[in-house]
Amino acid sequence: MNMIRFAKMHGAGNDFVLVDDRPGAFPCDDHRRIAALSSRREGVGCEGVILVQKSDCADFRMRFFNPDGTEVDLCGNGARCVAAFAREIGAAKTDVMRFETAAGMIDAEILDPSLVRIAMPQPRDFRDDFVVAGVPHKIIVAENLAKVDVEGEGRRIRMSDEFAPDGTNVDFVCFRPPAALVMRTYERGVEAETGACGTGAVAAAVIGVADYGLEFPVHVKTNGGYELVVDGQYDGEDFSEITLAGPVKKVFEGEIDWDSLDAVSE
């Protein structure tokens, strides 16, 4: 048996499986088993698998895999969870840390055991309510979120030719000036509505500040009822010092036989 130890955590309702992979033994190329591990019916169940690995230039390296097994550059709520996890396992030696991601270096601070703030990458590629906030997001303004077909409309936009070949995350947002918004997200890789999305919260907040009369700090209410806070600076043209803060919680720890996932993923 090849046992994988893990912790199950969530950040504002966005749930993850986290693994201490500092030895470098996790089979990152086995996308089929990563998908099986992420399955809510056949595995542990999560919206992403996160690895803590060794880094030559930071406290540690974060790698993030969607529940379909594909690897992506960044997950905001996942990054907040991995900061708390890394502190617990000793990969980060203090409550203030820096870690490596495919989207660049991330600075994080544990404000208390259940509250983590991270510095986000510079938002870029603004166009027509679209922005890359670590990963791409299309913002759709919706006054009545309860009536939005998040699954159907989100999938249509995510797969549209406009965002080919990689697609985009889709956030349905109700802006509430001067400093709040409510949102629901269709997440690529999950291919469904997610309980929360940290990069989506940042994307919605910066679009709201730039175009819809919001001001920092922006209080973001997630579909699960949690609150995320996006702060930063905006000079009328460029954003800087963008941060994302919100709750994190470890739900349980466990281990799973990696080889047994082969059968359930068929």
Secondary structure, 3 states (H helix, E strand, C coil): CCEEEEEEEEECCEEEEEEECCCCCCCCCCHHHHHHHHCCCCCCCCCCEEEEECCCCCCEEEEEECCCCCEECCCHHHHHHHHHHHHHHCCCCCCEEEEEECCEEEEEEEEECCEEEEECCCCEEEECCEEECCCEEEEEECCCHHHCCHHHHHHHHHCCHHHCCCCCEEEEEEEECCCEEEEEEEECCCCEEECCCHHHHHHHHHHHHHHCCCCCCEEEECCCCCEEEEEEEECCCCEEEEEEEEEEEEEEEEEEEHHHHHHHCC
